[in-house]
């Protein structure tokens, strides 16, 4: 599969400290702006199928709102139980004014 960058929003639509969920056909992606750096993760906890978008975000640490597992949104690494598996992350780049997420689309 080839990595393709897809525009999700503009930088103006996702200011620092905000997040947005984008529902695709096969998954839901949570896009976040942390102090001007953009991160994208699959919007699903690896411990139990529960959406992450309402979880607390402390710097780059995202907490699952259901069982309080935490994840590093830079690497996807599970930091605390009950999650032991990482969450899926996606590369993000800004092209002009567009925030783009790298997806395998084939």
C-alpha positions in Angstrom: 0.0 0.0 0.0 1.2 3.4 -0.9 1.2 6.2 1.7 -0.9 9.2 0.5 -1.4 12.4 2.3 -5.0 13.5 2.6 -6.1 17.0 3.6 -8.3 16.8 6.8 -8.6 20.6 7.6 -6.8 23.9 7.4 -4.5 25.2 10.2 -7.1 27.8 11.0 -9.7 25.1 11.6 -7.6 23.4 14.2 -6.0 26.0 16.5 -3.5 25.0 19.2 -5.1 23.1 22.0 -8.0 21.7 19.9 -8.9 18.4 18.4 -11.2 17.0 15.8 -12.5 13.6 14.9 -12.6 12.5 11.2 -14.7 9.4 10.5 -13.5 7.5 7.4 -15.0 4.4 5.9 -12.8 2.0 7.8 -11.8 3.9 10.9 -12.1 7.1 12.9 -9.0 9.4 13.3 -8.4 11.9 16.1 -6.4 14.9 14.9 -4.9 17.1 17.6 -2.9 20.3 17.7 -0.5 20.4 20.6 1.3 23.8 20.8 1.4 24.0 17.0 2.4 20.4 16.3 -0.2 18.1 14.8 -0.7 14.5 15.8 -3.1 11.9 14.4 -4.1 8.6 16.1 -6.8 6.1 15.5 -9.7 7.1 17.7 -9.9 3.8 19.5 -8.4 2.5 22.7 -6.2 -0.6 22.2 -7.4 -2.1 25.5 -11.1 -2.1 24.7 -13.0 -0.7 21.8 -13.8 2.7 23.2 -13.3 6.1 21.5 -10.4 8.3 22.7 -11.6 11.7 21.6 -13.2 12.7 24.9 -10.1 11.7 26.9 -7.9 14.1 28.8 -4.9 15.4 26.9 -1.9 16.4 29.0 0.8 17.6 26.7 1.3 14.5 24.4 -0.3 12.0 26.8 -3.9 11.0 26.0 -6.0 9.3 28.6 -8.8 6.9 27.6 -12.0 8.2 29.2 -13.3 4.7 30.0 -10.5 2.9 32.0 -7.9 5.7 32.2 -5.2 3.9 30.2 -2.7 6.5 28.8 -1.0 6.7 25.5 1.8 8.8 24.0 0.3 10.4 20.9 3.8 10.8 19.4 4.6 7.1 19.3 1.3 5.4 20.1 2.9 3.6 23.1 0.7 2.4 25.8 2.0 4.0 29.0 -0.3 2.6 31.7 -2.6 -0.4 32.3 -5.0 -1.7 31.5 -3.7 -1.0 28.0 -0.6 -2.9 26.9 -0.8 -2.5 23.1 0.0 0.7 21.3 -2.6 2.7 19.5 -2.1 3.4 15.8 -0.6 6.7 14.8 -0.4 8.4 11.4 2.1 10.9 10.0 0.9 14.5 9.7 2.3 17.4 7.7 1.3 20.9 6.9 1.3 21.7 3.2 0.6 25.4 2.7 -2.5 26.0 4.9 -3.6 22.4 4.8 -3.2 19.8 7.6 -2.6 16.5 5.9 -2.6 13.0 7.3 -0.7 10.1 5.7 -2.9 7.1 5.0 -2.4 3.9 3.1 -5.1 4.1 0.5 -5.2 1.2 -2.0 
